[in-house]
Amino acid sequence: MNLSNNKILITGGASGIGLGLTERFIQDNNTVIICGRREDALKEVAAKFPSVITKVCDLSTEAERIALYKWVAENHSDLNVLVNNAGIQNWMNVSDEDFYQKADAEVTTNILAPIHLTNLFIGLESLNAIINVTSGLSFVQLAKVPVYCATKAFFHSFTQSLRYQLKSRNIEVIEMIPPALNTDLGGKGLHDGQPEVSDFVTAVFEQMKAGKQELTFGFSDIMANADPAAVKATFNKMNP
């Protein structure tokens, strides 16, 4: 995809990887729309980047996803890139009393929401690229986040099929596969010491410039290219 002169919607664009992508796309002369549940977080980003367009939206709700699409179709019908970035991660055990409730929220946010948005936004004639943010945990599981890993493995698989289905419509499908990064995903402090989001963003933008459609970095690059024995060894190391 061209990396400039786009109009881009980034879900979950006010924090973490989404914020890193927002900043970089703005720097590369794109118009960026971000959405999220927290109006205060969106306002903070808009104060730092005055050109950004914000929209409060709870993607876990079907009606709000539909409302988001209708708002974009009416006000930004030239939108050509959808970035399915929003996601949640719960550290939990299947025996926890609230396990099902947390699992339901993860499946809704990490799977159903981006599937629904994809189905909606391909209705825009201008759409020519979809970027799906998955995870290195698509390939090997951290047992402390069992549902998160499963949702990302699902989303990785879905992205492969989506790329095939949309090829005839000239909609490029790019998979962005981050490793653990220094963000608040899963809770504050859990990923301290991991690589910075800015390093990841720099790396994947270089890969997009080279025309790649599966973008990896560090651990995710190793896992995406690992043989079964290496995956098993990594699983055992991650889950002693």
N, C-alpha and C positions, 0 to 999 in steps of 0.2 A: 504494500500500500504506500501511497505518497504520505510523507510524514509532515507535510505542511499544507495549509489552506484547506483544512477539513473543518466540518462542524461535528463535534464528538460528544456523545453522552457517556459519562463515566458513572456507573452506580457505585455507591460507597466512596465517592471521590473526595471526601473531606478529611480522610485520615489514612495512615498506613500506605500501602502500595497505591491506592487510589489517589491519594494526595500527591505522591511522587509522580505519578503519570500526569495528573492535572498540571503540575508545575512544568514538567518537561514539554507537554503538548502546547502549552501557552507560549513557552520560550520559542517553540518552532513555528510560531505564527498560525496557530489553530484557534478556532472558537470552541470553547469548552463549556459544556453544561454538566453540572454535577448534581446528584440527588442523594438524599439520605434522610434518616428519621429525625435527626437532631438539628433544629433550626439554628441553635447557637453555634454549632460546629460549622455549618454552612456559612454563617455570617462571618466567622473568623477567617475562613478561606477567602471570601469575597473582599474582606478588608485588606488582605494581603495581595490579592490579585483582582483588581477592580474589573477586569474584563470578563471574569468568570460569571456564568449565569447559574443560579441556584434554584432548586425545586425541592421542597419538603415532600417526602414520599416514603411510606412504610412498605417496602417491597414484600413483606411477609403477607400482605393483604391483597387478594386478587383484585378487588375493586380499585385499589390505589394503583396497581400496575396498569390497569386499563385506563385509569384517569391520567396517568403519566404519559402513556402513549398518545391519548387524544390531545393532551396539552402540547406535546411535541409536534404532532401532525398539524395542529392548528397554528402554532406559533413559530415552529422551526422545521417546516416541511422540507428544508434542504439538508437536514441532518444526514450524514453519510457514513458515520462510524458509531457502532454500539460497542461499549466495553462492559462486559459482564464481570464486574470485579467484586461486588459486595458479597461478603461471606462472614459466617460466625464459626467459632471453634469452642467447643466445651470439653474441658478435661473432666472425665467422669468414668464411672464404673456401672456396668449393667445392673448391679444390685442396688444402686442408689434409688431412693424413693422417688426422686424427680427425674430419673433417667429418661422415661418415655417423653415427658414434656420437653426436655432439652433436645432429645433426638428429633422430635417432631419439628421443633424450631429450626434445627440445622438442616433437615431435609427440605423444609419449605424454603428457607433462604438460599441454601447452596445448590439446590436442584430445581425445585418447581419454579422459583422466581425467574432464574435466567432462561429456563426452557420457555416459560410463558412470554417473557420479554422478547426472546428471539422470534417466536411465532408471531407476535404483534408487530415488531419493528421491520420484519422483512416485507411488511405491507407498504413501507415507504419506498417510492420509486427511486429515491436518491441514494438509498443504502447500498454501499459497495464494499463494506468491511465489517466483520464482527471479530472482536478480540475477547476470548474467554480466558479468565485467570483461573488456573487449576492449582496444582501443588506438586512438589516432589514426593509428597505422601500419596500421590496417585499410584506410585509404583512400589512403595514399601510402607508398611504400617507402623505407626507409633501407637501402641495399644492403649495408651492413656487418653487418646482422642479417637476412639474407635469409629464413631459415626462420621466425624469430620473426614477421616481417611477414606471411608466408603463413599461419601458424597463426592469427594474429589476424584476418586477412581471412576465413578459414574460419569462425572462431568468431562473427564478426559476421553472416555469412550464415546460419549455423545458428540463431543467436538470432532472426533475422527469421522463419524457418520455425517455430521452436519457439513463438513468441508466437502465431502463427496456429493451430497444432495444439492448444495448451493453452487457448485462449480458451473453448472449450465446456466445459472442466472448471473454469472460474473460477480458473485459476492465472495470476496476472499475471507476465509476463516483462519484466524491466527490463534494459536494456543500459547499463552504466556505461563510458564511453569516455574514459579519461584520456589526457592528453598525457604527454610526458616529465616526470617529477617528481623531486624531490630524494630519491631512494632508492638502494639498492645494486643494483637490477636490472641485470644484465649485468656487475657488478663495482663495487667501491668506487671512488668518485671520478668515474665516468663521467658522472654526472648532477648533479654539483655545479653550483650556479648556476641550476638549474631551479626552478620554483615548488614551494612546500612542499606536502606531502601535506594538511596541515590546511586550506590554502586551497581545494584541490580538494574535500575532503570537505564543507566548508561550502557550497560552490557546488552540489554535486550533491544535498545534502540539501534545499536550497531548491527545487531543481527537482522532487524527489520530492514535496515538500509541495504543489507546484503540479499534481501529477498526471502529470508527464511520464514517459515510459518510455524515452527515449533521452537520456542525461545526458552533457553535454559540458562542456569547460572549455578556454578559451584556444585553443591550437593545434588541439585535437581538434574544437572547435566550428567553427573555420574550415574544416578539411578535410572535416568531415561535410556541410558546406553548399556546398562549392566546386564550380564547374563543371569539365569536363574540362581546359580550358585552364589554369585556376588550379592544378589538381592536377599537370599536366605541368610547369608553371613551378616549382612547389614541389619536385617530384622533382629537377629539374635543379639547383636551388639546394642541396638537401640532398646531392646526389651529384655534386660538381663533377668 
